[in-house]
Amino acid sequence: MQLLYMVLFLVLIFWGITSFIHYRNQTIKVRLNKHYTNAVEWIEAVKQELEKQGKSVSYEGDFLFKIDEKPYEIAARNMSIWSMSLYHILLQRQKEHS
């Protein structure tokens, strides 16, 4: 019975690690240090930050980006933290339609 629990525990650990790695490979996190008052400004800032990282970026509209020829959508935006102007923007990879 202990062996069964140990195997189950190891399977859960393996599943958790692979899920985390898959999530990290499908998500790009962009950190901006300035407060932007409108979407046009922060979209341009995201593009510039990703280009600084050496990525090919184009904005497709409706909060969709094409990064290195793969579609990404803005999944989350965190505004200010403790009244500091820090933005964390998560870009989630979208499945390509064929």
N, C-alpha and C positions, 0 to 999 in steps of 0.2 A: 504494500500500500504506500509506503514511503517513496518507493521508486516511482510509482505513478504520479505522486505529488511533485517529485523532483522533475520528472519529464514535463509535466504540465507547466511548472514554474519556468523551466528553460524555454519552452515553446512560447510562453507569454513574453518573456524577456526578449527573445529573438524577434517576435512580431512587433513589439514596441520599438525596438531599435530600427528595424527595417522601415516601419511606418514613419519614424522621425526622419530618417535619411531621405526617403521618398518625398516627404513634405518639404524638406530643405532644398531638394533638387527642383521642385516645382514652384518655389516661391522666391521672389527677389525682394529684399528689404532695402529701402532707400531712406536715408536719414538726411533731413534738411535742417539747417541751423537758423533759418530765417522765417519769419511769419509772413505768409502770403495772403492777401486779402481777397483774391479771386482765383477761380479755377485756372484761368489762362496762365497766370503767373506761376502757380505751383506745378502745372503740367510742364511748362517750359523748364522749370528748375529740375524736375525729375528727369526730363530728357537730357539736360546738360550733365547732371550727375552720372547718369548711366553712360553717356558718351565719354566722360572722364575715366570711367572704369573700362573703356575699350569696347563697349557694346554698340552694335548698330541699332538705332532706335528710330521709330516713326510713330507719331500719334495718329490713330485711325478714327478718332472721334468717339463720343459716348463712353469715355473713360477706358477705352481699349487701346493698348499699345502693341506694336509689333517689335519685339526685341530679338535680335539675331534670327530673324525670319520665323519666330514663334509667337503665337498670340498670347498676350497677358492682359488681365483685367485688374483694375484696382479692387483689392479685396477689403482693405481696411485703411483708415487714416486716423492717426492719433494726433490731436492738436497740441495744445500746450500742456506741459507737465510742471506742476508747482510754479505756475506763472512764468515759466521759461518758454521761449519760442523754439520748441523742438518738434519737428514733424517726423513721424515714422510712417512711411507709406509702404504697404505690402502689395506687391503685384503677384497675382496668382495665375499660373499657367493654365490656359484654356485648351480643351481638346480641339484638335484641328478637324474641320469638317471636310470630308473627301467626297 
